[in-house]
Amino acid sequence: MTDLPASLADFGPAALSAVVVAGYLVAGEPVVGHVLHRRFEGRLRTDPAARRSFYLRLLVLEWGLALLALVLWLSSPGVDAAAVGLAWPTGLPGPVTGAATLLVLLLSLASVRALRSGALARAAEPRPGTSPPTRGRHAEPAGHATLALLPRSPAERRLFSVVGVTAGICEEWLYRGFFLAVVAAVAGDVPQVVLVAVGALAFGLAHAYQGLPGVVLTGVLGAVFAGLYLETGSLLLPVLLHAAVDLRFLLVPESALPGGTPLPGMRRGRPAGGAPA
């Protein structure tokens, strides 16, 4: 069990700044993420380097925020490393969290199999009487906003692997280690289930650009990560699980993604038999 700060006074001179950064993670990050993602989507059809540029921007933003939170923690005399999860695990996850972690792994593997089948490429095919959008704000079909982030080329895949590892490290540090420590310090002695719920809400809102389904899905993942962190007393397992969930997309070939090389026997806009879709 993580020994969280008992009072905001534990943060010492960094208390106000810590609260501001925690507030940004809840209220500011959803807005910034939404704006950046929409601008990125708008560049996809005209700029071949749009994904690589966006990946680099994500790396700068995430590491920048993570380093800021790290500096604030280092300036907090009453908050030790264990209070923010920077320690080896001291316990095992409970039965509920353990089962949820196993379920996340199984669903991630199942999703990879579904993605590799080309379901997304077929779902992105234009409906009869329509044509793919060539201009406009969104480069991906409605309901597939996150697909724009998935790498297509070898260079994009290499950079995406760095992004996946970065997300595992930086987002767990920010939303589990740092954020939950600030919440516990402000709210006092609160039940673990409340911390999990607050952490899940903040993490889900940070992915608001994915729409309501994305907020719900990432919120559930955030709850699992938070439970795993609080029950083991360490960010290690959440970091590994988070990175694995993100990096699973590297197992999906370009041909299975919208805009990639068509699957064997398939032409864009028509099924394998050549009849109208």
C-alpha positions as CSV (number, residue, x, y, z in Angstrom):
1,M,0.0,0.0,0.0
2,T,1.3,3.4,-1.0
3,D,2.1,5.7,2.0
4,L,0.6,8.9,0.5
5,P,1.2,12.4,1.9
6,A,-1.1,13.3,4.8
7,S,-1.2,17.0,4.3
8,L,-0.5,19.6,1.7
9,A,2.1,21.0,4.1
10,D,4.2,18.0,3.3
11,F,4.9,19.7,-0.1
12,G,6.4,22.7,1.7
13,P,7.3,25.6,-0.6
14,A,6.1,23.6,-3.6
15,A,2.5,23.1,-2.3
16,L,0.8,25.8,-4.4
17,S,2.7,24.9,-7.6
18,A,1.9,21.2,-7.0
19,V,-1.8,22.0,-6.8
20,V,-1.7,24.2,-10.0
21,V,0.0,21.4,-11.9
22,A,-2.5,18.8,-10.6
23,G,-5.3,21.2,-11.6
24,Y,-3.8,21.5,-15.1
25,L,-3.8,17.7,-15.5
26,V,-7.5,17.6,-14.8
27,A,-8.7,20.8,-16.6
28,G,-6.0,22.0,-18.9
29,E,-4.7,18.8,-20.4
30,P,-8.1,17.8,-22.0
31,V,-8.3,21.2,-23.8
32,V,-4.7,21.2,-24.9
33,G,-4.9,17.6,-26.1
34,H,-8.1,18.2,-28.0
35,V,-6.7,21.3,-29.8
36,L,-3.4,19.7,-30.7
37,H,-5.0,16.5,-31.9
38,R,-7.5,18.3,-34.2
39,R,-4.6,20.4,-35.7
40,F,-2.7,17.3,-36.3
41,E,-5.6,15.6,-38.0
42,G,-5.9,18.6,-40.3
43,R,-2.3,18.2,-41.5
44,L,-2.4,14.5,-42.2
45,R,-3.6,14.7,-45.8
46,T,-1.2,17.4,-46.8
47,D,1.9,16.8,-44.8
48,P,3.7,13.4,-45.0
49,A,5.7,14.2,-41.8
50,A,2.6,15.1,-39.8
51,R,2.7,11.9,-37.6
52,R,6.4,12.1,-36.9
53,S,6.1,15.8,-36.0
54,F,3.2,15.1,-33.7
55,Y,5.0,12.2,-32.0
56,L,8.0,14.6,-31.3
57,R,5.6,17.2,-30.0
58,L,4.1,14.6,-27.6
59,L,7.5,13.6,-26.4
60,V,8.4,17.2,-25.6
61,L,5.1,17.9,-23.8
62,E,5.1,14.7,-21.8
63,W,8.7,14.8,-20.7
64,G,8.4,18.5,-20.0
65,L,5.4,18.0,-17.7
66,A,7.0,15.0,-16.1
67,L,10.2,16.9,-15.4
68,L,8.2,19.8,-13.9
69,A,6.4,17.5,-11.6
70,L,9.7,15.9,-10.7
71,V,11.2,19.3,-9.8
72,L,8.2,20.1,-7.6
73,W,8.5,16.8,-5.8
74,L,12.2,17.3,-5.2
75,S,11.3,20.7,-3.7
76,S,8.9,19.0,-1.3
77,P,10.7,18.1,2.0
78,G,7.9,16.1,3.5
79,V,7.2,13.8,0.5
80,D,9.6,10.9,0.2
81,A,10.1,8.7,-2.8
82,A,7.7,6.0,-1.6
83,A,4.9,8.5,-1.3
84,V,5.0,9.1,-5.0
85,G,5.6,5.5,-6.1
86,L,9.3,5.7,-6.8
87,A,10.1,2.5,-5.0
88,W,10.1,-1.2,-5.5
89,P,6.7,-3.0,-5.0
90,T,6.0,-3.7,-1.4
91,G,2.9,-5.8,-1.9
92,L,0.8,-7.7,-4.3
93,P,-2.4,-6.5,-6.0
94,G,-5.6,-7.6,-4.4
95,P,-7.9,-10.2,-6.1
96,V,-10.1,-7.5,-7.8
97,T,-7.2,-5.5,-9.1
98,G,-5.3,-8.6,-10.1
99,A,-8.3,-9.9,-12.1
100,A,-8.7,-6.5,-13.7
101,T,-5.1,-6.5,-14.7
102,L,-5.3,-9.9,-16.2
103,L,-8.5,-8.9,-18.1
104,V,-6.7,-5.8,-19.5
105,L,-3.9,-8.0,-20.8
106,L,-6.3,-10.6,-22.4
107,L,-8.4,-7.8,-24.0
108,S,-5.3,-6.2,-25.3
109,L,-4.2,-9.4,-27.0
110,A,-7.7,-9.9,-28.4
111,S,-7.8,-6.4,-29.8
112,V,-4.4,-7.0,-31.5
113,R,-5.9,-10.1,-33.2
114,A,-9.0,-8.1,-34.3
115,L,-6.8,-5.2,-35.6
116,R,-4.5,-7.5,-37.5
117,S,-7.5,-9.0,-39.3
118,G,-8.1,-5.7,-41.1
119,A,-11.4,-4.9,-39.5
120,L,-10.4,-1.2,-39.2
121,A,-9.4,-0.9,-42.8
122,R,-12.7,-2.4,-43.9
123,A,-14.7,-0.3,-41.5
124,A,-13.0,2.8,-42.9
125,E,-14.2,2.0,-46.5
126,P,-16.6,4.6,-47.9
127,R,-20.2,3.8,-47.9
128,P,-22.0,3.2,-51.3
129,G,-22.4,6.5,-53.1
130,T,-19.8,8.3,-51.1
131,S,-16.1,8.9,-51.5
132,P,-13.3,9.3,-48.9
133,P,-12.8,12.9,-47.6
134,T,-9.8,14.5,-49.3
135,R,-10.0,17.8,-47.5
136,G,-11.3,19.0,-44.2
137,R,-10.5,18.9,-40.6
138,H,-10.5,15.2,-39.8
139,A,-8.4,12.8,-41.8
140,E,-9.9,9.7,-40.3
141,P,-13.5,8.4,-40.4
142,A,-16.0,9.6,-37.7
143,G,-15.5,7.5,-34.6
144,H,-11.9,6.6,-35.4
145,A,-10.1,9.7,-34.2
146,T,-7.4,7.7,-32.4
147,L,-6.6,5.8,-35.6
148,A,-4.8,8.9,-36.8
149,L,-2.2,8.4,-34.2
150,L,-1.2,4.9,-35.2
151,P,2.0,4.6,-37.2
152,R,2.1,3.5,-40.9
153,S,5.7,3.7,-42.0
154,P,8.8,2.0,-40.5
155,A,10.1,5.5,-39.4
156,E,6.8,6.3,-37.7
157,R,6.8,2.9,-36.0
158,R,10.2,3.4,-34.6
159,L,9.2,6.8,-33.2
160,F,5.9,5.4,-31.9
161,S,7.8,2.9,-29.9
162,V,9.5,5.7,-28.1
163,V,6.1,7.4,-27.6
164,G,4.6,4.2,-26.1
165,V,7.4,3.9,-23.6
166,T,7.3,7.6,-22.8
167,A,3.5,7.3,-22.1
168,G,4.1,4.4,-19.8
169,I,6.7,6.3,-17.8
170,C,5.5,9.9,-17.9
171,E,1.8,9.4,-17.6
172,E,2.1,6.9,-14.7
173,W,4.4,9.3,-12.9
174,L,2.1,12.3,-13.6
175,Y,-1.4,10.7,-13.1
176,R,-0.6,8.1,-10.5
177,G,2.5,9.1,-8.6
178,F,2.3,12.9,-8.6
179,F,-1.4,13.6,-9.1
180,L,-2.7,11.1,-6.5
181,A,-0.1,12.3,-4.0
182,V,-1.4,15.9,-4.4
183,V,-5.1,14.7,-4.2
184,A,-4.3,12.8,-1.0
185,A,-2.5,15.8,0.5
186,V,-5.4,18.1,-0.3
187,A,-8.3,15.8,0.7
188,G,-6.7,14.2,3.7
189,D,-7.4,10.7,4.7
190,V,-9.6,9.4,1.8
191,P,-10.5,5.8,1.0
192,Q,-8.5,4.1,-1.7
193,V,-11.6,3.6,-3.9
194,V,-12.0,7.4,-4.0
195,L,-8.4,7.9,-5.1
196,V,-8.9,5.3,-7.8
197,A,-12.1,7.0,-9.0
198,V,-10.5,10.5,-9.0
199,G,-7.5,9.1,-10.8
200,A,-9.6,7.4,-13.4
201,L,-11.7,10.5,-14.0
202,A,-8.6,12.7,-14.6
203,F,-7.0,10.1,-16.9
204,G,-10.2,9.7,-18.9
205,L,-10.6,13.4,-19.3
206,A,-7.1,13.7,-20.6
207,H,-8.2,11.6,-23.6
208,A,-11.3,13.7,-24.3
209,Y,-10.1,14.1,-27.9
210,Q,-11.1,10.4,-28.4
211,G,-14.8,11.2,-27.7
212,L,-17.0,9.7,-24.9
213,P,-16.1,6.0,-25.7
214,G,-12.4,6.9,-25.4
215,V,-12.9,8.8,-22.2
216,V,-14.7,5.8,-20.7
217,L,-12.1,3.3,-21.9
218,T,-9.1,5.2,-20.8
219,G,-10.9,6.0,-17.5
220,V,-11.3,2.3,-16.9
221,L,-7.7,1.7,-17.7
222,G,-6.7,4.6,-15.4
223,A,-8.7,2.9,-12.6
224,V,-6.8,-0.4,-13.1
225,F,-3.4,1.5,-13.2
226,A,-4.3,3.4,-10.0
227,G,-5.4,0.3,-8.2
228,L,-2.3,-1.5,-9.2
229,Y,-0.1,1.4,-8.0
230,L,-1.9,1.9,-4.7
231,E,-1.9,-1.8,-3.8
232,T,1.7,-2.5,-4.7
233,G,3.1,0.8,-3.5
234,S,5.1,1.2,-6.7
235,L,4.7,2.7,-10.2
236,L,6.7,-0.2,-11.7
237,L,3.9,-2.5,-12.6
238,P,1.6,0.2,-13.8
239,V,4.4,1.6,-16.0
240,L,5.0,-1.9,-17.6
241,L,1.3,-2.5,-18.1
242,H,0.6,0.9,-19.6
243,A,3.5,0.7,-22.0
244,A,2.5,-2.8,-23.1
245,V,-1.1,-1.6,-23.8
246,D,0.2,1.2,-26.0
247,L,3.0,-0.8,-27.7
248,R,0.6,-3.5,-28.8
249,F,-0.2,-1.4,-31.8
250,L,3.2,-2.1,-33.2
251,L,2.0,-5.7,-33.8
252,V,-0.6,-4.4,-36.2
253,P,0.8,-4.2,-39.8
254,E,0.3,-1.2,-42.0
255,S,-2.0,-3.1,-44.3
256,A,-4.6,-3.5,-41.5
257,L,-4.9,0.2,-40.9
258,P,-7.0,2.8,-42.8
259,G,-4.8,4.4,-45.4
260,G,-2.3,1.6,-45.4
261,T,-1.4,-0.8,-48.2
262,P,-4.7,-2.7,-49.0
263,L,-5.0,-6.2,-47.7
264,P,-4.6,-9.1,-50.2
265,G,-7.7,-9.5,-52.3
266,M,-9.1,-6.1,-51.3
267,R,-9.4,-2.9,-53.2
268,R,-10.2,0.4,-51.5
269,G,-14.0,0.9,-51.6
270,R,-14.8,-2.7,-52.7
271,P,-14.7,-6.1,-51.0
272,A,-12.6,-9.0,-52.3
273,G,-15.2,-10.1,-54.9
274,G,-15.2,-6.7,-56.6
275,A,-19.0,-6.2,-56.1
276,P,-20.2,-2.9,-54.8
277,A,-19.7,-2.6,-51.0
